[in-house]
Amino acid sequence: METRKTFSQQKRKKLQNKLHQALEGELQTLSTEMQQILCDDLVTAFQNRLIVLIGAQPDKS
């Protein structure tokens, strides 16, 4: 599996939109700008965790 440091802009935006949809009820109390910031932060956290977990896997050779 190829380890990439970052998601493409297109994939990142798609993940942000999916998170926004999934958390729509919880995000209602935030302004639009804060909703966007939170979703971006969640995508960044997911990306960083994925990188760590991929790196922690034992080699399959």
PQR file of N, CA, C, O and H, with PARSE charges and radii, in Angstrom:
ATOM      1  N   MET A   1       0.843  -1.196   0.000 -0.4000 1.5000
ATOM      2  CA  MET A   1       0.000   0.000   0.000 -0.0000 2.0000
ATOM      3  C   MET A   1       0.880   1.249   0.000  0.5500 1.7000
ATOM      4  O   MET A   1       1.828   1.360   0.778 -0.5500 1.4000
ATOM      5  N   GLU A   2       0.561   2.141  -0.848 -0.4000 1.5000
ATOM      6  CA  GLU A   2       1.328   3.382  -0.951 -0.0000 2.0000
ATOM      7  C   GLU A   2       0.992   4.305   0.216  0.5500 1.7000
ATOM      8  O   GLU A   2      -0.179   4.572   0.487 -0.5500 1.4000
ATOM      9  H   GLU A   2      -0.209   2.050  -1.480  0.4000 1.0000
ATOM     10  N   THR A   3       2.025   4.792   0.906 -0.4000 1.5000
ATOM     11  CA  THR A   3       1.807   5.728   2.000 -0.0000 2.0000
ATOM     12  C   THR A   3       1.957   7.143   1.469  0.5500 1.7000
ATOM     13  O   THR A   3       3.043   7.546   1.052 -0.5500 1.4000
ATOM     14  H   THR A   3       2.976   4.576   0.685  0.4000 1.0000
ATOM     15  N   ARG A   4       0.874   7.890   1.487 -0.4000 1.5000
ATOM     16  CA  ARG A   4       0.912   9.274   1.037 -0.0000 2.0000
ATOM     17  C   ARG A   4       0.826  10.172   2.255  0.5500 1.7000
ATOM     18  O   ARG A   4       0.128   9.864   3.222 -0.5500 1.4000
ATOM     19  H   ARG A   4      -0.008   7.563   1.827  0.4000 1.0000
ATOM     20  N   LYS A   5       1.525  11.259   2.202 -0.4000 1.5000
ATOM     21  CA  LYS A   5       1.541  12.178   3.336 -0.0000 2.0000
ATOM     22  C   LYS A   5       0.238  12.961   3.463  0.5500 1.7000
ATOM     23  O   LYS A   5      -0.187  13.287   4.571 -0.5500 1.4000
ATOM     24  H   LYS A   5       2.091  11.509   1.417  0.4000 1.0000
ATOM     25  N   THR A   6      -0.394  13.263   2.333 -0.4000 1.5000
ATOM     26  CA  THR A   6      -1.615  14.063   2.382 -0.0000 2.0000
ATOM     27  C   THR A   6      -2.634  13.542   1.388  0.5500 1.7000
ATOM     28  O   THR A   6      -2.286  12.897   0.399 -0.5500 1.4000
ATOM     29  H   THR A   6      -0.049  12.998   1.433  0.4000 1.0000
ATOM     30  N   PHE A   7      -3.899  13.830   1.663 -0.4000 1.5000
ATOM     31  CA  PHE A   7      -4.964  13.521   0.720 -0.0000 2.0000
ATOM     32  C   PHE A   7      -4.952  14.575  -0.383  0.5500 1.7000
ATOM     33  O   PHE A   7      -4.515  15.706  -0.170 -0.5500 1.4000
ATOM     34  H   PHE A   7      -4.182  14.354   2.466  0.4000 1.0000
ATOM     35  N   SER A   8      -5.431  14.195  -1.551 -0.4000 1.5000
ATOM     36  CA  SER A   8      -5.581  15.187  -2.618 -0.0000 2.0000
ATOM     37  C   SER A   8      -6.643  16.194  -2.178  0.5500 1.7000
ATOM     38  O   SER A   8      -7.456  15.904  -1.300 -0.5500 1.4000
ATOM     39  H   SER A   8      -5.785  13.277  -1.724  0.4000 1.0000
ATOM     40  N   GLN A   9      -6.630  17.360  -2.784 -0.4000 1.5000
ATOM     41  CA  GLN A   9      -7.629  18.387  -2.447 -0.0000 2.0000
ATOM     42  C   GLN A   9      -9.042  17.866  -2.684  0.5500 1.7000
ATOM     43  O   GLN A   9      -9.948  18.135  -1.896 -0.5500 1.4000
ATOM     44  H   GLN A   9      -5.969  17.596  -3.497  0.4000 1.0000
ATOM     45  N   GLN A  10      -9.225  17.124  -3.768 -0.4000 1.5000
ATOM     46  CA  GLN A  10     -10.543  16.587  -4.104 -0.0000 2.0000
ATOM     47  C   GLN A  10     -11.007  15.584  -3.043  0.5500 1.7000
ATOM     48  O   GLN A  10     -12.152  15.634  -2.595 -0.5500 1.4000
ATOM     49  H   GLN A  10      -8.488  16.906  -4.409  0.4000 1.0000
ATOM     50  N   LYS A  11     -10.116  14.680  -2.649 -0.4000 1.5000
ATOM     51  CA  LYS A  11     -10.466  13.679  -1.640 -0.0000 2.0000
ATOM     52  C   LYS A  11     -10.706  14.346  -0.288  0.5500 1.7000
ATOM     53  O   LYS A  11     -11.614  13.961   0.449 -0.5500 1.4000
ATOM     54  H   LYS A  11      -9.186  14.640  -3.013  0.4000 1.0000
ATOM     55  N   ARG A  12      -9.889  15.343   0.033 -0.4000 1.5000
ATOM     56  CA  ARG A  12     -10.033  16.061   1.298 -0.0000 2.0000
ATOM     57  C   ARG A  12     -11.405  16.755   1.377  0.5500 1.7000
ATOM     58  O   ARG A  12     -12.076  16.698   2.407 -0.5500 1.4000
ATOM     59  H   ARG A  12      -9.151  15.656  -0.565  0.4000 1.0000
ATOM     60  N   LYS A  13     -11.806  17.404   0.290 -0.4000 1.5000
ATOM     61  CA  LYS A  13     -13.096  18.101   0.245 -0.0000 2.0000
ATOM     62  C   LYS A  13     -14.243  17.097   0.362  0.5500 1.7000
ATOM     63  O   LYS A  13     -15.235  17.355   1.044 -0.5500 1.4000
ATOM     64  H   LYS A  13     -11.261  17.450  -0.547  0.4000 1.0000
ATOM     65  N   LYS A  14     -14.101  15.953  -0.305 -0.4000 1.5000
ATOM     66  CA  LYS A  14     -15.130  14.916  -0.239 -0.0000 2.0000
ATOM     67  C   LYS A  14     -15.293  14.401   1.195  0.5500 1.7000
ATOM     68  O   LYS A  14     -16.417  14.215   1.662 -0.5500 1.4000
ATOM     69  H   LYS A  14     -13.296  15.742  -0.859  0.4000 1.0000
ATOM     70  N   LEU A  15     -14.188  14.172   1.886 -0.4000 1.5000
ATOM     71  CA  LEU A  15     -14.246  13.729   3.282 -0.0000 2.0000
ATOM     72  C   LEU A  15     -14.862  14.803   4.179  0.5500 1.7000
ATOM     73  O   LEU A  15     -15.651  14.488   5.070 -0.5500 1.4000
ATOM     74  H   LEU A  15     -13.275  14.323   1.507  0.4000 1.0000
ATOM     75  N   GLN A  16     -14.511  16.053   3.951 -0.4000 1.5000
ATOM     76  CA  GLN A  16     -15.101  17.149   4.732 -0.0000 2.0000
ATOM     77  C   GLN A  16     -16.612  17.187   4.540  0.5500 1.7000
ATOM     78  O   GLN A  16     -17.355  17.350   5.508 -0.5500 1.4000
ATOM     79  H   GLN A  16     -13.870  16.309   3.228  0.4000 1.0000
ATOM     80  N   ASN A  17     -17.071  17.040   3.308 -0.4000 1.5000
ATOM     81  CA  ASN A  17     -18.504  17.057   3.023 -0.0000 2.0000
ATOM     82  C   ASN A  17     -19.219  15.890   3.688  0.5500 1.7000
ATOM     83  O   ASN A  17     -20.311  16.062   4.229 -0.5500 1.4000
ATOM     84  H   ASN A  17     -16.468  16.908   2.521  0.4000 1.0000
ATOM     85  N   LYS A  18     -18.619  14.707   3.655 -0.4000 1.5000
ATOM     86  CA  LYS A  18     -19.224  13.539   4.292 -0.0000 2.0000
ATOM     87  C   LYS A  18     -19.304  13.711   5.805  0.5500 1.7000
ATOM     88  O   LYS A  18     -20.304  13.345   6.424 -0.5500 1.4000
ATOM     89  H   LYS A  18     -17.732  14.567   3.215  0.4000 1.0000
ATOM     90  N   LEU A  19     -18.253  14.267   6.399 -0.4000 1.5000
ATOM     91  CA  LEU A  19     -18.279  14.533   7.839 -0.0000 2.0000
ATOM     92  C   LEU A  19     -19.359  15.552   8.181  0.5500 1.7000
ATOM     93  O   LEU A  19     -20.079  15.403   9.168 -0.5500 1.4000
ATOM     94  H   LEU A  19     -17.441  14.564   5.896  0.4000 1.0000
ATOM     95  N   HIS A  20     -19.459  16.575   7.365 -0.4000 1.5000
ATOM     96  CA  HIS A  20     -20.463  17.613   7.596 -0.0000 2.0000
ATOM     97  C   HIS A  20     -21.865  17.011   7.561  0.5500 1.7000
ATOM     98  O   HIS A  20     -22.704  17.340   8.400 -0.5500 1.4000
ATOM     99  H   HIS A  20     -18.873  16.696   6.563  0.4000 1.0000
ATOM    100  N   GLN A  21     -22.117  16.140   6.604 -0.4000 1.5000
ATOM    101  CA  GLN A  21     -23.419  15.481   6.507 -0.0000 2.0000
ATOM    102  C   GLN A  21     -23.668  14.582   7.713  0.5500 1.7000
ATOM    103  O   GLN A  21     -24.765  14.581   8.272 -0.5500 1.4000
ATOM    104  H   GLN A  21     -21.436  15.873   5.922  0.4000 1.0000
ATOM    105  N   ALA A  22     -22.663  13.825   8.113 -0.4000 1.5000
ATOM    106  CA  ALA A  22     -22.813  12.886   9.222 -0.0000 2.0000
ATOM    107  C   ALA A  22     -23.039  13.596  10.555  0.5500 1.7000
ATOM    108  O   ALA A  22     -23.724  13.074  11.434 -0.5500 1.4000
ATOM    109  H   ALA A  22     -21.772  13.826   7.660  0.4000 1.0000
ATOM    110  N   LEU A  23     -22.463  14.779  10.697 -0.4000 1.5000
ATOM    111  CA  LEU A  23     -22.530  15.511  11.965 -0.0000 2.0000
ATOM    112  C   LEU A  23     -23.443  16.731  11.895  0.5500 1.7000
ATOM    113  O   LEU A  23     -23.359  17.620  12.742 -0.5500 1.4000
ATOM    114  H   LEU A  23     -21.907  15.203   9.983  0.4000 1.0000
ATOM    115  N   GLU A  24     -24.298  16.775  10.905 -0.4000 1.5000
ATOM    116  CA  GLU A  24     -25.112  17.957  10.646 -0.0000 2.0000
ATOM    117  C   GLU A  24     -25.855  18.456  11.890  0.5500 1.7000
ATOM    118  O   GLU A  24     -25.837  19.653  12.175 -0.5500 1.4000
ATOM    119  H   GLU A  24     -24.366  16.054  10.216  0.4000 1.0000
ATOM    120  N   GLY A  25     -26.497  17.569  12.623 -0.4000 1.5000
ATOM    121  CA  GLY A  25     -27.240  17.977  13.812 -0.0000 2.0000
ATOM    122  C   GLY A  25     -26.353  18.588  14.878  0.5500 1.7000
ATOM    123  O   GLY A  25     -26.713  19.588  15.500 -0.5500 1.4000
ATOM    124  H   GLY A  25     -26.511  16.596  12.392  0.4000 1.0000
ATOM    125  N   GLU A  26     -25.199  17.990  15.087 -0.4000 1.5000
ATOM    126  CA  GLU A  26     -24.270  18.482  16.112 -0.0000 2.0000
ATOM    127  C   GLU A  26     -23.614  19.805  15.717  0.5500 1.7000
ATOM    128  O   GLU A  26     -23.222  20.589  16.582 -0.5500 1.4000
ATOM    129  H   GLU A  26     -24.906  17.178  14.582  0.4000 1.0000
ATOM    130  N   LEU A  27     -23.496  20.050  14.426 -0.4000 1.5000
ATOM    131  CA  LEU A  27     -22.808  21.251  13.951 -0.0000 2.0000
ATOM    132  C   LEU A  27     -23.715  22.479  13.880  0.5500 1.7000
ATOM    133  O   LEU A  27     -23.223  23.592  13.689 -0.5500 1.4000
ATOM    134  H   LEU A  27     -23.814  19.413  13.724  0.4000 1.0000
ATOM    135  N   GLN A  28     -25.015  22.301  14.028 -0.4000 1.5000
ATOM    136  CA  GLN A  28     -25.970  23.402  13.850 -0.0000 2.0000
ATOM    137  C   GLN A  28     -25.680  24.612  14.727  0.5500 1.7000
ATOM    138  O   GLN A  28     -25.946  25.746  14.329 -0.5500 1.4000
ATOM    139  H   GLN A  28     -25.415  21.398  14.183  0.4000 1.0000
ATOM    140  N   THR A  29     -25.144  24.384  15.899 -0.4000 1.5000
ATOM    141  CA  THR A  29     -24.910  25.503  16.816 -0.0000 2.0000
ATOM    142  C   THR A  29     -23.701  26.346  16.428  0.5500 1.7000
ATOM    143  O   THR A  29     -23.502  27.434  16.967 -0.5500 1.4000
ATOM    144  H   THR A  29     -24.927  23.463  16.223  0.4000 1.0000
ATOM    145  N   LEU A  30     -22.893  25.846  15.492 -0.4000 1.5000
ATOM    146  CA  LEU A  30     -21.696  26.575  15.076 -0.0000 2.0000
ATOM    147  C   LEU A  30     -21.975  27.415  13.831  0.5500 1.7000
ATOM    148  O   LEU A  30     -22.860  27.097  13.038 -0.5500 1.4000
ATOM    149  H   LEU A  30     -23.054  24.962  15.053  0.4000 1.0000
ATOM    150  N   SER A  31     -21.216  28.474  13.678 -0.4000 1.5000
ATOM    151  CA  SER A  31     -21.309  29.265  12.456 -0.0000 2.0000
ATOM    152  C   SER A  31     -20.781  28.434  11.288  0.5500 1.7000
ATOM    153  O   SER A  31     -20.075  27.448  11.498 -0.5500 1.4000
ATOM    154  H   SER A  31     -20.497  28.732  14.323  0.4000 1.0000
ATOM    155  N   THR A  32     -21.115  28.822  10.078 -0.4000 1.5000
ATOM    156  CA  THR A  32     -20.659  28.110   8.879 -0.0000 2.0000
ATOM    157  C   THR A  32     -19.142  28.018   8.843  0.5500 1.7000
ATOM    158  O   THR A  32     -18.582  26.974   8.510 -0.5500 1.4000
ATOM    159  H   THR A  32     -21.689  29.623   9.907  0.4000 1.0000
ATOM    160  N   GLU A  33     -18.484  29.111   9.184 -0.4000 1.5000
ATOM    161  CA  GLU A  33     -17.017  29.119   9.179 -0.0000 2.0000
ATOM    162  C   GLU A  33     -16.455  28.129  10.199  0.5500 1.7000
ATOM    163  O   GLU A  33     -15.505  27.405   9.903 -0.5500 1.4000
ATOM    164  H   GLU A  33     -18.939  29.960   9.454  0.4000 1.0000
ATOM    165  N   MET A  34     -17.033  28.097  11.384 -0.4000 1.5000
ATOM    166  CA  MET A  34     -16.561  27.166  12.418 -0.0000 2.0000
ATOM    167  C   MET A  34     -16.848  25.715  12.027  0.5500 1.7000
ATOM    168  O   MET A  34     -16.058  24.825  12.341 -0.5500 1.4000
ATOM    169  H   MET A  34     -17.804  28.686  11.624  0.4000 1.0000
ATOM    170  N   GLN A  35     -17.958  25.472  11.353 -0.4000 1.5000
ATOM    171  CA  GLN A  35     -18.272  24.125  10.866 -0.0000 2.0000
ATOM    172  C   GLN A  35     -17.207  23.663   9.882  0.5500 1.7000
ATOM    173  O   GLN A  35     -16.748  22.522   9.943 -0.5500 1.4000
ATOM    174  H   GLN A  35     -18.600  26.195  11.098  0.4000 1.0000
ATOM    175  N   GLN A  36     -16.818  24.551   8.980 -0.4000 1.5000
ATOM    176  CA  GLN A  36     -15.794  24.218   7.993 -0.0000 2.0000
ATOM    177  C   GLN A  36     -14.445  23.959   8.663  0.5500 1.7000
ATOM    178  O   GLN A  36     -13.729  23.031   8.289 -0.5500 1.4000
ATOM    179  H   GLN A  36     -17.191  25.477   8.932  0.4000 1.0000
ATOM    180  N   ILE A  37     -14.109  24.770   9.640 -0.4000 1.5000
ATOM    181  CA  ILE A  37     -12.845  24.598  10.364 -0.0000 2.0000
ATOM    182  C   ILE A  37     -12.827  23.262  11.087  0.5500 1.7000
ATOM    183  O   ILE A  37     -11.832  22.538  11.033 -0.5500 1.4000
ATOM    184  H   ILE A  37     -14.692  25.524   9.944  0.4000 1.0000
ATOM    185  N   LEU A  38     -13.926  22.928  11.766 -0.4000 1.5000
ATOM    186  CA  LEU A  38     -13.991  21.665  12.500 -0.0000 2.0000
ATOM    187  C   LEU A  38     -13.879  20.472  11.562  0.5500 1.7000
ATOM    188  O   LEU A  38     -13.135  19.534  11.847 -0.5500 1.4000
ATOM    189  H   LEU A  38     -14.734  23.516  11.809  0.4000 1.0000
ATOM    190  N   CYS A  39     -14.594  20.490  10.466 -0.4000 1.5000
ATOM    191  CA  CYS A  39     -14.526  19.377   9.514 -0.0000 2.0000
ATOM    192  C   CYS A  39     -13.126  19.244   8.923  0.5500 1.7000
ATOM    193  O   CYS A  39     -12.641  18.129   8.734 -0.5500 1.4000
ATOM    194  H   CYS A  39     -15.199  21.252  10.234  0.4000 1.0000
ATOM    195  N   ASP A  40     -12.480  20.351   8.634 -0.4000 1.5000
ATOM    196  CA  ASP A  40     -11.104  20.324   8.137 -0.0000 2.0000
ATOM    197  C   ASP A  40     -10.172  19.731   9.197  0.5500 1.7000
ATOM    198  O   ASP A  40      -9.305  18.919   8.872 -0.5500 1.4000
ATOM    199  H   ASP A  40     -12.875  21.257   8.788  0.4000 1.0000
ATOM    200  N   ASP A  41     -10.345  20.128  10.453 -0.4000 1.5000
ATOM    201  CA  ASP A  41      -9.531  19.592  11.545 -0.0000 2.0000
ATOM    202  C   ASP A  41      -9.730  18.083  11.708  0.5500 1.7000
ATOM    203  O   ASP A  41      -8.772  17.350  11.954 -0.5500 1.4000
ATOM    204  H   ASP A  41     -11.049  20.787  10.716  0.4000 1.0000
ATOM    205  N   LEU A  42     -10.979  17.624  11.570 -0.4000 1.5000
ATOM    206  CA  LEU A  42     -11.262  16.196  11.697 -0.0000 2.0000
ATOM    207  C   LEU A  42     -10.617  15.394  10.569  0.5500 1.7000
ATOM    208  O   LEU A  42     -10.121  14.291  10.798 -0.5500 1.4000
ATOM    209  H   LEU A  42     -11.757  18.220  11.371  0.4000 1.0000
ATOM    210  N   VAL A  43     -10.623  15.940   9.359 -0.4000 1.5000
ATOM    211  CA  VAL A  43      -9.965  15.264   8.240 -0.0000 2.0000
ATOM    212  C   VAL A  43      -8.460  15.209   8.479  0.5500 1.7000
ATOM    213  O   VAL A  43      -7.829  14.186   8.216 -0.5500 1.4000
ATOM    214  H   VAL A  43     -11.027  16.836   9.173  0.4000 1.0000
ATOM    215  N   THR A  44      -7.884  16.290   8.971 -0.4000 1.5000
ATOM    216  CA  THR A  44      -6.450  16.317   9.266 -0.0000 2.0000
ATOM    217  C   THR A  44      -6.102  15.294  10.349  0.5500 1.7000
ATOM    218  O   THR A  44      -5.107  14.579  10.229 -0.5500 1.4000
ATOM    219  H   THR A  44      -8.397  17.121   9.184  0.4000 1.0000
ATOM    220  N   ALA A  45      -6.908  15.221  11.395 -0.4000 1.5000
ATOM    221  CA  ALA A  45      -6.660  14.251  12.472 -0.0000 2.0000
ATOM    222  C   ALA A  45      -6.758  12.825  11.939  0.5500 1.7000
ATOM    223  O   ALA A  45      -5.938  11.976  12.288 -0.5500 1.4000
ATOM    224  H   ALA A  45      -7.717  15.802  11.493  0.4000 1.0000
ATOM    225  N   PHE A  46      -7.752  12.558  11.100 -0.4000 1.5000
ATOM    226  CA  PHE A  46      -7.912  11.231  10.507 -0.0000 2.0000
ATOM    227  C   PHE A  46      -6.701  10.875   9.648  0.5500 1.7000
ATOM    228  O   PHE A  46      -6.164   9.771   9.735 -0.5500 1.4000
ATOM    229  H   PHE A  46      -8.418  13.248  10.816  0.4000 1.0000
ATOM    230  N   GLN A  47      -6.287  11.815   8.829 -0.4000 1.5000
ATOM    231  CA  GLN A  47      -5.134  11.613   7.957 -0.0000 2.0000
ATOM    232  C   GLN A  47      -3.881  11.298   8.776  0.5500 1.7000
ATOM    233  O   GLN A  47      -3.141  10.371   8.448 -0.5500 1.4000
ATOM    234  H   GLN A  47      -6.722  12.712   8.758  0.4000 1.0000
ATOM    235  N   ASN A  48      -3.646  12.061   9.830 -0.4000 1.5000
ATOM    236  CA  ASN A  48      -2.462  11.848  10.670 -0.0000 2.0000
ATOM    237  C   ASN A  48      -2.522  10.496  11.382  0.5500 1.7000
ATOM    238  O   ASN A  48      -1.508   9.806  11.485 -0.5500 1.4000
ATOM    239  H   ASN A  48      -4.248  12.814  10.097  0.4000 1.0000
ATOM    240  N   ARG A  49      -3.699  10.117  11.870 -0.4000 1.5000
ATOM    241  CA  ARG A  49      -3.838   8.818  12.538 -0.0000 2.0000
ATOM    242  C   ARG A  49      -3.600   7.685  11.556  0.5500 1.7000
ATOM    243  O   ARG A  49      -2.958   6.692  11.898 -0.5500 1.4000
ATOM    244  H   ARG A  49      -4.522  10.677  11.785  0.4000 1.0000
ATOM    245  N   LEU A  50      -4.105   7.820  10.353 -0.4000 1.5000
ATOM    246  CA  LEU A  50      -3.920   6.805   9.326 -0.0000 2.0000
ATOM    247  C   LEU A  50      -2.437   6.612   9.004  0.5500 1.7000
ATOM    248  O   LEU A  50      -1.971   5.483   8.857 -0.5500 1.4000
ATOM    249  H   LEU A  50      -4.627   8.626  10.075  0.4000 1.0000
ATOM    250  N   ILE A  51      -1.713   7.700   8.897 -0.4000 1.5000
ATOM    251  CA  ILE A  51      -0.271   7.632   8.630 -0.0000 2.0000
ATOM    252  C   ILE A  51       0.446   6.892   9.747  0.5500 1.7000
ATOM    253  O   ILE A  51       1.319   6.065   9.485 -0.5500 1.4000
ATOM    254  H   ILE A  51      -2.092   8.617   9.017  0.4000 1.0000
ATOM    255  N   VAL A  52       0.079   7.189  11.007 -0.4000 1.5000
ATOM    256  CA  VAL A  52       0.722   6.528  12.150 -0.0000 2.0000
ATOM    257  C   VAL A  52       0.407   5.033  12.153  0.5500 1.7000
ATOM    258  O   VAL A  52       1.294   4.209  12.374 -0.5500 1.4000
ATOM    259  H   VAL A  52      -0.631   7.862  11.219  0.4000 1.0000
ATOM    260  N   LEU A  53      -0.849   4.688  11.909 -0.4000 1.5000
ATOM    261  CA  LEU A  53      -1.241   3.279  11.940 -0.0000 2.0000
ATOM    262  C   LEU A  53      -0.605   2.484  10.809  0.5500 1.7000
ATOM    263  O   LEU A  53      -0.197   1.339  11.004 -0.5500 1.4000
ATOM    264  H   LEU A  53      -1.570   5.358  11.730  0.4000 1.0000
ATOM    265  N   ILE A  54      -0.520   3.083   9.636 -0.4000 1.5000
ATOM    266  CA  ILE A  54       0.144   2.405   8.526 -0.0000 2.0000
ATOM    267  C   ILE A  54       1.622   2.148   8.859  0.5500 1.7000
ATOM    268  O   ILE A  54       2.162   1.081   8.571 -0.5500 1.4000
ATOM    269  H   ILE A  54      -0.852   4.013   9.478  0.4000 1.0000
ATOM    270  N   GLY A  55       2.255   3.148   9.470 -0.4000 1.5000
ATOM    271  CA  GLY A  55       3.648   3.009   9.855 -0.0000 2.0000
ATOM    272  C   GLY A  55       3.879   2.012  10.976  0.5500 1.7000
ATOM    273  O   GLY A  55       4.973   1.460  11.100 -0.5500 1.4000
ATOM    274  H   GLY A  55       1.816   4.016   9.704  0.4000 1.0000
ATOM    275  N   ALA A  56       2.863   1.776  11.794 -0.4000 1.5000
ATOM    276  CA  ALA A  56       2.996   0.865  12.944 -0.0000 2.0000
ATOM    277  C   ALA A  56       2.736  -0.588  12.571  0.5500 1.7000
ATOM    278  O   ALA A  56       3.020  -1.486  13.363 -0.5500 1.4000
ATOM    279  H   ALA A  56       1.975   2.225  11.693  0.4000 1.0000
ATOM    280  N   GLN A  57       2.203  -0.833  11.382 -0.4000 1.5000
ATOM    281  CA  GLN A  57       1.923  -2.197  10.963 -0.0000 2.0000
ATOM    282  C   GLN A  57       3.214  -2.965  10.740  0.5500 1.7000
ATOM    283  O   GLN A  57       4.184  -2.422  10.210 -0.5500 1.4000
ATOM    284  H   GLN A  57       1.973  -0.103  10.738  0.4000 1.0000
ATOM    285  N   PRO A  58       3.227  -4.222  11.144 -0.5600 1.5000
ATOM    286  CA  PRO A  58       4.401  -5.038  10.827  0.2800 2.0000
ATOM    287  C   PRO A  58       4.459  -5.299   9.325  0.5500 1.7000
ATOM    288  O   PRO A  58       3.427  -5.371   8.657 -0.5500 1.4000
ATOM    289  N   ASP A  59       5.668  -5.438   8.804 -0.4000 1.5000
ATOM    290  CA  ASP A  59       5.834  -5.735   7.373 -0.0000 2.0000
ATOM    291  C   ASP A  59       5.213  -7.094   7.069  0.5500 1.7000
ATOM    292  O   ASP A  59       5.290  -8.021   7.876 -0.5500 1.4000
ATOM    293  H   ASP A  59       6.506  -5.379   9.346  0.4000 1.0000
ATOM    294  N   LYS A  60       4.600  -7.198   5.898 -0.4000 1.5000
ATOM    295  CA  LYS A  60       3.931  -8.442   5.501 -0.0000 2.0000
ATOM    296  C   LYS A  60       4.825  -9.327   4.644  0.5500 1.7000
ATOM    297  O   LYS A  60       4.322 -10.173   3.905 -0.5500 1.4000
ATOM    298  H   LYS A  60       4.538  -6.445   5.243  0.4000 1.0000
ATOM    299  N   SER A  61       6.135  -9.150   4.728 -0.4000 1.5000
ATOM    300  CA  SER A  61       7.021  -9.962   3.890 -0.0000 2.0000
ATOM    301  C   SER A  61       7.540 -11.178   4.612  0.5500 1.7000
ATOM    302  O   SER A  61       8.298 -11.960   4.038 -0.5500 1.4000
ATOM    303  H   SER A  61       6.544  -8.463   5.329  0.4000 1.0000
TER
END
